[in-house]
Amino acid sequence: MTVNTAPEHLSSKDYIEMEEKYGAHNYHPLDIVIDHAEGCWVYDVEGKKYLDCLSSYSALNQGHCHPRILSTLREQAEKVTLTSRAFRNNQLPRLYQKLHEISGLSRALPMNSGAEAVETAVKLARKWGYKVKGIPEHQAEIIVFENNFHGRTITIVSFSTEHQYRDGFGPYTPGFKVVPYNDIDAVKNAITPNTCAVLMEPIQAEAGILIPKEGYLKQVSELCKQNNVLFMADEIQTGLGRTGKMFAFQHEGVQPDVIIVGKALSGGFYPVSAVMANDEVMGVFHPGDHGSTYGGNPLGCAVACTALDVLQDENLVERSATLGKKFLAELRNINSPRIVEVRGRGLLIGIELNTKARPFCEALKEEGVLCKETHDYVIRFAPPLVITEADLAWAYERIKKVIESFS
């Protein structure tokens, strides 16, 4: 069989046409074809330079191709990459210890994608509900929130309120109650003796950077304690420094029973996710209850360990808090009738508009700034945490120029 390989001199237009011809049309990317990247900057196949202000939806908190993580990847790949969980490996215990140190929770279960980790948390909560809380079999309920985004599996879209995420994918998985975000009475009224968990994003990133009112997380946490319900925090996008704390829930000083992480856990090199919980909760899993061939593999664990070291050694969490506060203040100074609100925490910032955000993102791309619209009317900015103050100043001038040009 002859395999045709594409010549290296193809243009962006050629690559886009190839993708449109052979790929599934389930994404609507900006028309930039990235060839290589470093730190906060990416370069297209023609060599044009762009500032990445999306970080692959916060998977690149440590920046593109961080040299320390790259070195670990290469070193481990030459030793052993996959053992399956049929055997032990010497990298997994190191990751367990680091996850314990950053979370305060005693045990972790590694998976690959964020959606897998959420599915794992759902299974964990249900089994805890039956085996520990004593909920009648098949009656467990999990409370979730309007405008949530936890992934794309059948079970997860079953409790989404976004019509497109559900359209054509039924029948849906039962066992979920959806309540309004930021409404503590709605949570209180939804809890029954069969409630095993409340699953929430401390900040709803995909919904447009929706930040709950002060004290809300604490109220939810207290309600869970009072009713023997697990408080589960999905920190896949908001965790690992993105909001100026290691985890977004730390802004309110609460401690979830279950923490879900992914994305930046591997610094963009390899799919690694994890679910963390204490002994009482994680103890409901026994050999054979749940697993993953690639989950906890030595290559992924080694990469994740270094990715966490980079966050801490380079003070990226503190950097996010300091630079994010200043950048947010600057963006709020933009004077445009198109802006409804500028909101954010750390380097997770959204500009809500009174018109569609896509044309703004396309115009920013032409200016060399890469970002993406979310929920149609919000421009999301989430640059790598290694970004400099000078880079943000450069971006701000172009963001201001573009937004004011639409006024």
C-alpha positions as CSV (number, residue, x, y, z in Angstrom):
1,M,0.0,0.0,0.0
2,T,1.3,3.4,-0.9
3,V,0.9,6.1,1.7
4,N,0.8,9.7,0.4
5,T,2.6,12.2,2.7
6,A,1.8,15.9,2.4
7,P,4.7,18.1,1.2
8,E,6.1,20.4,3.8
9,H,5.5,23.5,1.7
10,L,1.7,23.5,2.0
11,S,0.1,26.8,2.9
12,S,-2.4,27.5,5.6
13,K,-5.1,27.5,3.0
14,D,-4.0,24.1,1.8
15,Y,-4.1,22.6,5.3
16,I,-7.6,24.2,6.0
17,E,-9.0,22.7,2.8
18,M,-7.5,19.3,3.7
19,E,-9.0,19.4,7.1
20,E,-12.4,20.5,5.8
21,K,-12.4,17.7,3.3
22,Y,-11.3,14.8,5.5
23,G,-12.2,15.8,9.1
24,A,-15.4,15.7,11.1
25,H,-17.0,19.1,11.2
26,N,-17.6,19.2,15.0
27,Y,-15.4,22.3,15.6
28,H,-15.4,25.8,14.3
29,P,-11.8,26.9,14.7
30,L,-10.3,30.2,13.8
31,D,-8.5,29.9,10.5
32,I,-4.9,29.8,11.8
33,V,-2.7,26.7,11.2
34,I,-0.2,26.5,14.0
35,D,3.2,25.0,13.1
36,H,5.2,25.4,16.3
37,A,5.0,27.2,19.7
38,E,7.0,28.3,22.7
39,G,5.9,29.9,25.9
40,C,3.0,32.2,25.2
41,W,3.7,32.5,21.5
42,V,2.6,30.3,18.5
43,Y,3.6,30.5,14.9
44,D,1.6,29.6,11.8
45,V,3.0,27.7,8.8
46,E,3.9,31.0,7.1
47,G,5.9,32.0,10.1
48,K,3.5,34.7,11.5
49,K,3.7,35.1,15.3
50,Y,0.6,35.2,17.6
51,L,0.1,35.6,21.3
52,D,-1.9,32.7,22.7
53,C,-4.5,34.0,25.0
54,L,-6.5,30.8,25.3
55,S,-3.9,28.2,26.5
56,S,-5.9,25.4,24.9
57,Y,-8.7,26.1,27.4
58,S,-6.3,26.4,30.3
59,A,-4.4,23.2,29.5
60,L,-1.2,25.2,28.9
61,N,-0.8,27.1,32.2
62,Q,2.9,26.3,32.1
63,G,3.1,27.6,28.5
64,H,3.8,25.8,25.2
65,C,6.6,23.2,25.2
66,H,8.0,24.0,28.6
67,P,11.6,22.8,28.5
68,R,11.5,21.1,31.9
69,I,8.3,19.1,31.1
70,L,9.7,18.4,27.6
71,S,12.9,17.0,29.1
72,T,10.9,14.7,31.5
73,L,8.7,13.5,28.6
74,R,11.8,12.5,26.6
75,E,13.6,10.9,29.5
76,Q,10.6,8.8,30.6
77,A,9.7,7.9,27.0
78,E,13.1,6.2,26.7
79,K,12.5,4.1,29.8
80,V,8.9,2.9,29.9
81,T,5.7,4.5,28.7
82,L,2.9,2.1,29.6
83,T,2.6,-0.8,32.1
84,S,-1.2,-0.8,32.6
85,R,-2.5,-1.1,36.1
86,A,-1.9,-4.8,36.0
87,F,1.6,-4.0,37.4
88,R,3.0,-1.1,39.5
89,N,5.3,1.6,38.2
90,N,7.7,3.9,40.0
91,Q,6.1,7.2,38.7
92,L,2.5,6.8,39.9
93,P,3.3,6.9,43.7
94,R,5.2,10.2,43.1
95,L,2.1,11.7,41.5
96,Y,-0.1,10.4,44.3
97,Q,2.0,12.2,46.8
98,K,2.1,15.5,44.9
99,L,-1.7,15.5,44.4
100,H,-2.1,14.8,48.2
101,E,0.2,17.8,49.0
102,I,-1.7,20.3,46.8
103,S,-5.2,19.1,47.6
104,G,-5.1,18.0,51.3
105,L,-7.1,14.9,50.3
106,S,-5.6,11.5,51.0
107,R,-6.1,9.5,47.9
108,A,-6.2,10.0,44.1
109,L,-7.4,8.0,41.1
110,P,-5.7,9.0,37.8
111,M,-7.5,9.0,34.4
112,N,-6.7,10.5,31.1
113,S,-9.2,13.1,29.9
114,G,-11.2,15.5,32.0
115,A,-14.5,13.9,30.9
116,E,-13.2,10.5,32.1
117,A,-12.4,12.1,35.5
118,V,-15.9,13.5,35.8
119,E,-17.4,10.2,34.9
120,T,-15.2,8.6,37.6
121,A,-16.4,11.2,40.1
122,V,-20.0,10.4,39.2
123,K,-19.4,6.7,39.7
124,L,-17.6,7.4,43.0
125,A,-20.4,9.6,44.3
126,R,-23.1,7.1,43.5
127,K,-21.2,4.1,45.0
128,W,-20.5,6.1,48.1
129,G,-24.2,7.0,48.3
130,Y,-25.2,3.4,48.2
131,K,-22.4,1.8,50.3
132,V,-21.8,4.5,52.9
133,K,-24.9,6.8,53.1
134,G,-27.3,3.9,52.5
135,I,-29.4,5.3,49.6
136,P,-31.7,2.7,48.1
137,E,-30.2,1.0,45.0
138,H,-30.6,3.0,41.8
139,Q,-32.1,6.0,43.6
140,A,-29.0,8.2,44.0
141,E,-29.3,11.8,42.8
142,I,-26.6,14.3,42.0
143,I,-27.3,18.0,42.0
144,V,-25.7,20.0,39.1
145,F,-26.1,23.6,37.8
146,E,-27.5,25.4,34.9
147,N,-24.9,26.3,32.2
148,N,-22.6,23.7,33.5
149,F,-19.8,22.2,31.3
150,H,-18.2,19.0,32.6
151,G,-17.5,17.2,29.3
152,R,-19.1,15.5,26.3
153,T,-19.9,11.9,27.2
154,I,-23.5,10.7,27.1
155,T,-23.9,10.8,30.9
156,I,-22.4,14.3,31.1
157,V,-24.5,15.8,28.3
158,S,-27.5,14.2,30.0
159,F,-27.3,16.9,32.7
160,S,-26.2,19.8,30.4
161,T,-28.6,22.7,29.8
162,E,-27.0,23.6,26.5
163,H,-29.5,22.4,23.8
164,Q,-26.8,21.7,21.2
165,Y,-24.8,19.4,23.5
166,R,-27.9,17.2,23.9
167,D,-29.5,17.4,20.5
168,G,-29.6,14.0,18.9
169,F,-27.8,12.1,21.7
170,G,-30.7,10.7,23.8
171,P,-31.9,8.7,25.6
172,Y,-30.2,10.4,28.5
173,T,-28.7,9.1,31.8
174,P,-31.1,9.7,34.7
175,G,-30.2,10.6,38.3
176,F,-29.4,14.3,38.0
177,K,-31.2,17.4,39.3
178,V,-30.3,20.8,37.6
179,V,-30.6,23.9,39.7
180,P,-29.8,27.6,38.9
181,Y,-26.2,28.7,39.6
182,N,-25.7,31.2,42.4
183,D,-29.0,30.4,44.1
184,I,-28.5,28.7,47.5
185,D,-32.2,28.2,48.1
186,A,-32.5,26.2,44.9
187,V,-29.7,23.8,46.1
188,K,-31.4,23.6,49.5
189,N,-34.7,22.7,48.0
190,A,-33.2,20.1,45.7
191,I,-31.6,18.1,48.4
192,T,-33.4,14.9,49.4
193,P,-32.4,11.8,51.4
194,N,-31.3,10.3,48.0
195,T,-28.9,13.1,47.2
196,C,-25.3,11.7,47.2
197,A,-23.4,14.7,45.8
198,V,-23.4,18.3,44.5
199,L,-21.2,18.7,41.4
200,M,-20.1,22.2,40.5
201,E,-17.5,24.4,38.8
202,P,-16.3,27.0,41.3
203,I,-16.3,29.4,38.3
204,Q,-18.3,28.4,35.2
205,A,-15.6,29.0,32.5
206,E,-17.4,27.6,29.4
207,A,-20.6,29.4,30.3
208,G,-18.8,32.8,30.0
209,I,-16.6,33.2,33.1
210,L,-19.5,33.2,35.5
211,I,-18.3,33.9,39.0
212,P,-20.6,33.1,42.0
213,K,-21.4,35.8,44.5
214,E,-19.1,35.9,47.5
215,G,-19.8,33.2,50.1
216,Y,-21.8,31.0,47.7
217,L,-19.3,28.1,47.7
218,K,-19.1,28.2,51.5
219,Q,-22.9,28.0,51.6
220,V,-23.0,25.1,49.3
221,S,-20.3,23.3,51.2
222,E,-22.1,23.9,54.5
223,L,-25.4,22.5,53.0
224,C,-23.5,19.4,51.9
225,K,-22.1,18.8,55.4
226,Q,-25.4,19.3,57.1
227,N,-27.1,16.8,54.8
228,N,-24.3,14.2,54.4
229,V,-23.8,15.0,50.8
230,L,-20.5,15.0,48.9
231,F,-19.3,18.4,47.7
232,M,-17.5,17.8,44.4
233,A,-15.5,20.6,42.7
234,D,-14.7,20.3,39.0
235,E,-11.4,22.2,38.8
236,I,-10.4,21.0,35.3
237,Q,-10.4,24.5,33.8
238,T,-10.2,26.6,36.9
239,G,-7.6,24.6,38.9
240,L,-3.8,24.5,39.0
241,G,-3.2,28.3,39.2
242,R,-5.6,29.6,36.6
243,T,-7.6,31.9,39.0
244,G,-4.7,33.0,41.2
245,K,-5.0,30.2,43.7
246,M,-4.0,26.5,43.2
247,F,-7.7,25.8,43.1
248,A,-10.6,28.3,42.6
249,F,-12.5,27.0,45.6
250,Q,-9.6,28.3,47.8
251,H,-10.8,31.8,47.2
252,E,-13.5,31.0,49.8
253,G,-11.5,28.7,52.1
254,V,-13.7,25.6,51.6
255,Q,-12.5,22.0,51.3
256,P,-14.5,19.8,48.8
257,D,-14.9,16.1,49.4
258,V,-13.9,15.4,45.8
259,I,-11.7,17.4,43.5
260,I,-11.4,16.8,39.8
261,V,-8.4,18.0,37.8
262,G,-7.1,17.6,34.3
263,K,-5.9,19.9,31.5
264,A,-2.9,21.7,33.0
265,L,-2.0,18.7,35.1
266,S,0.2,17.7,32.2
267,G,1.2,21.1,31.0
268,G,-0.3,20.3,27.6
269,F,2.0,17.4,26.8
270,Y,-0.2,14.4,27.5
271,P,-3.7,13.7,28.6
272,V,-3.7,13.3,32.4
273,S,-6.6,13.8,34.8
274,A,-7.3,12.8,38.4
275,V,-10.0,12.5,41.0
276,M,-9.0,13.2,44.6
277,A,-10.9,12.2,47.7
278,N,-10.4,11.1,51.3
279,D,-10.3,7.5,52.5
280,E,-14.0,7.2,53.4
281,V,-15.0,8.2,49.8
282,M,-12.3,6.6,47.7
283,G,-12.5,3.5,49.9
284,V,-15.7,2.4,48.2
285,F,-13.7,1.4,45.1
286,H,-12.3,-2.1,45.1
287,P,-10.2,-4.0,42.5
288,G,-12.3,-4.4,39.4
289,D,-14.8,-1.6,40.2
290,H,-13.2,1.0,37.9
291,G,-10.1,1.4,35.8
292,S,-8.3,2.6,32.7
293,T,-5.5,1.0,30.6
294,Y,-3.7,4.3,30.2
295,G,-4.7,5.9,33.5
296,G,-1.7,6.2,35.8
297,N,0.8,5.2,33.1
298,P,4.4,6.1,33.9
299,L,4.9,8.6,31.0
300,G,1.8,10.6,32.0
301,C,2.7,10.5,35.7
302,A,6.2,11.6,35.1
303,V,5.0,14.5,33.0
304,A,2.3,15.5,35.5
305,C,4.8,15.5,38.4
306,T,7.1,17.9,36.5
307,A,4.1,20.0,35.4
308,L,3.1,20.5,39.1
309,D,6.7,21.3,40.0
310,V,6.9,24.0,37.4
311,L,3.7,25.6,38.7
312,Q,5.2,25.8,42.2
313,D,8.9,26.4,41.4
314,E,8.1,29.3,39.0
315,N,5.4,30.8,41.3
316,L,2.9,30.6,38.5
317,V,-0.1,30.6,40.9
318,E,1.0,33.9,42.4
319,R,1.9,35.3,39.0
320,S,-1.6,34.6,37.8
321,A,-3.1,36.5,40.8
322,T,-0.8,39.5,40.3
323,L,-0.9,39.9,36.5
324,G,-4.6,38.9,36.3
325,K,-5.7,41.6,38.7
326,K,-3.8,44.3,36.7
327,F,-5.0,43.0,33.3
328,L,-8.6,42.8,34.5
329,A,-8.4,46.4,35.7
330,E,-7.0,47.5,32.3
331,L,-9.7,45.7,30.4
332,R,-12.3,47.4,32.5
333,N,-11.0,50.8,31.3
334,I,-11.9,50.1,27.7
335,N,-14.7,52.4,26.8
336,S,-17.1,50.8,24.3
337,P,-20.9,50.6,24.1
338,R,-20.4,46.9,23.0
339,I,-19.1,45.9,26.4
340,V,-21.8,44.6,28.9
341,E,-19.3,43.5,31.6
342,V,-15.7,42.5,32.1
343,R,-15.3,39.8,34.8
344,G,-12.6,37.4,35.9
345,R,-10.3,36.0,38.5
346,G,-6.6,35.6,38.1
347,L,-5.9,35.0,34.4
348,L,-9.3,33.7,33.6
349,I,-11.2,36.7,32.2
350,G,-14.3,37.2,30.0
351,I,-15.6,40.3,28.2
352,E,-19.3,40.0,27.7
353,L,-20.6,41.9,24.7
354,N,-24.1,42.9,23.5
355,T,-23.3,41.4,20.1
356,K,-21.7,38.2,18.8
357,A,-18.1,37.8,19.9
358,R,-16.9,35.7,16.9
359,P,-16.1,38.8,14.7
360,F,-14.1,40.3,17.5
361,C,-12.0,37.1,17.9
362,E,-11.4,37.0,14.1
363,A,-10.3,40.6,14.2
364,L,-8.0,40.0,17.1
365,K,-6.4,37.1,15.3
366,E,-5.5,39.5,12.5
367,E,-3.8,41.6,15.1
368,G,-1.8,38.7,16.4
369,V,-3.9,37.9,19.5
370,L,-5.5,34.5,19.7
371,C,-8.7,34.0,21.8
372,K,-12.0,32.4,21.4
373,E,-15.7,33.2,21.9
374,T,-17.7,31.2,24.4
375,H,-21.5,31.2,24.7
376,D,-21.6,33.4,21.6
377,Y,-21.3,36.7,23.4
378,V,-18.2,36.4,25.6
379,I,-14.6,36.7,24.6
380,R,-12.5,34.5,26.8
381,F,-8.9,35.4,27.7
382,A,-6.8,32.7,29.5
383,P,-3.2,33.2,28.5
384,P,-0.4,30.9,29.8
385,L,0.6,31.8,33.3
386,V,4.2,32.3,32.1
387,I,3.1,35.4,30.3
388,T,4.9,38.6,31.0
389,E,3.6,42.0,31.9
390,A,5.0,43.3,28.7
391,D,3.2,40.6,26.7
392,L,-0.1,41.5,28.4
393,A,0.5,45.2,27.7
394,W,1.1,44.3,24.0
395,A,-2.2,42.3,24.0
396,Y,-4.1,45.0,25.7
397,E,-3.4,47.6,23.1
398,R,-4.7,45.3,20.4
399,I,-7.7,44.3,22.4
400,K,-8.6,47.9,23.0
401,K,-8.1,48.8,19.3
402,V,-10.3,45.9,18.1
403,I,-13.2,46.4,20.6
404,E,-13.3,50.2,20.0
405,S,-13.3,49.7,16.2
406,F,-16.6,47.9,16.5
407,S,-18.2,50.7,18.5
